[in-house]
Amino acid sequence: MATAAQPTRDDFAALLDETFGAADSFEGRVVIGTVTGIENDLAVIDVGLKSEGRVPLREFAAPGQKAELKVGDEVEVYVDRVENANGEAMLSRDRARREAAWDKLETEFAKAARVEGVIFGRVKGGFTVDLAGAVAFLPGSQVDIRPVRDVTPLMDIPQPFQILKMDRKRGNIVVSRRAVLEETRAEQRTGLIQSLHEGQIIDGVVKNITDYGAFVDLGGIDGLLHVTDLSYKRVAHPSEVLNIGDTVRVQIIRINKDTQRISLGMKQLESDPWDGASQKYPVGAKLSGRVTNITEYGAFVELEPGIEGLVHVSEMSWTKKNVHPGKIVSTSQEVEVMVLEVDAEKRRISLGLKQAQNNPWEAFEAAHPVGSTVEGEVKNATEFGLFIGLDNDVDGMVHMSDIAWGISGEDALNLHRKGETVQAIVLAVEPDKERISLGMKQLERGGPSVGVATSGDRLNKNAVITVTVLEVRDAGLEVQAGDDGATGFIKRTDLGRDRDEQRPERYQVGQKFDAMVTGFDRSKKPTFSIKAMQIAEEKQAVAQYGSSDSGASLGDILGEALKARGTDSK
């Protein structure tokens, strides 16, 4: 039986409850305990319960570090259970730190303050961060301002984070390292941008290259170096001049302190090649240059690094009209040009490619003066004339009225086809108007300037003239108008109205007689007909001396007509 001198275990428990209260009240609380011993990797801790508890040493150290703990140290632990199956208290340093951390983090989150943590692990979509005992999630997109391929150098290092979201009931905390960096960077940018001014020359490091320029780090703030400000010479892509990591000297062109945007330039540190351009490139000067760019409206020619002139499409060729410039010149081709106009203020030079070459119309005029004969191919037939291809790729025009004598212009146009080679005489050359006038009928014998037969009649259609037999053939007669006029042909069927008259052998070479001009063949040689003349004379006699209804015979009428003709000729 228990006595006061010998208390039982129950008496001791009652005394403990009296001193600390019910043991169950310890559970779920953070209490202070004393380290009474260290066994292997465990710390033995007395929190004043019936028995001590054991806590792994790693719970007393930061991730990746060794615990510095010794006997006698007081530590905070979380009482999970007062007694387990072995009669020991179930204690946790992690839970104690976590509870204390949550209290502090909630306060910091309410103030939007930064907290310190350590990245110690990887999980799907991001990383885990130890916030002095509380574990937070760091999304991959919130690690840095720019994507980070390797996070290893950032792990196990205390660094600041910004709490984005937290839920204590669910034990969920989301943090961001990027927000801290952006805020710090913004502060640095604001301070740095206040120290910069337009016109300042500063060194920077190329961080990134794009199609339109390069971004240069000026020591915490980036500036844009546009491709047009890299050099006075044409630069197709910034990579032709710069590489990532290059240290470059630049000039600050513009600063927008509201948007914190800085525009930089490199060419501004070079001498401007346009200074004195009007004196270096006087109008009319012939120069050599290199084609740098070709567009639909012309080609750009570099005269020197930094100075380019435009050869408009209209100034590229004397003869090739409405042709794409790429069919006349090619990129990187060396060409000779002439300066047409200089505007130094607008930094523009107009150049001419054709002006540096001989004017083909002037060259034609020198080689083929007015009155000379030329030969060429019919390039085109229009409603008003023929275009003939001549030397040096120039064309001459034969107006339809200058194609052939004695026929209408429309009929004359039908005598020739595209691709046919013809001869013509030069009538006029106008180099300033790029125009050459030609004539084809002027080369014909029997034209207005040539006397025809004895009557002086012109070689016109339906005219009756005297011809001379040059040759007798089975098909008809080769004849000549007058003594030295145009030669033509009379077909057998045109030698008379009656069959007996249609015999070429009735005629002799040198014999002269009258015939009517009935037209011209494709070679513009006249065709004659006795038969047509007889029919025309008969109609005229009938009209003049009466019809057969008057009682006079056709012979009588013709006789009167012939008598009248003989009288008129006397």
PyMOL commands that set and color helices and strands:
alter all, ss='L'
color gray80, all
select helices_A, chain A and resi 9-20+23-26+57-60+93-110+140-142+152-154+178-195+227-229+238-240+267-269+277-280+313-315+325-327+354-356+360-367+391-393+400-402+409-413+431-433+441-443+492-494+499-501+504-506+530-545+548-550+554-569
alter helices_A, ss='H'
color red, helices_A
select strands_A, chain A and resi 29-39+42-46+53-56+74-81+90-92+114-123+126-131+134-139+159-167+172-176+201-209+213-217+222-226+247-256+261-265+286-295+298-304+307-312+334-343+348-352+373-381+385-389+395-399+421-430+435-439+464-472+476-481+487-491+512-520+526-529
alter strands_A, ss='S'
color yellow, strands_A
deselect
rebuild
show_as cartoon
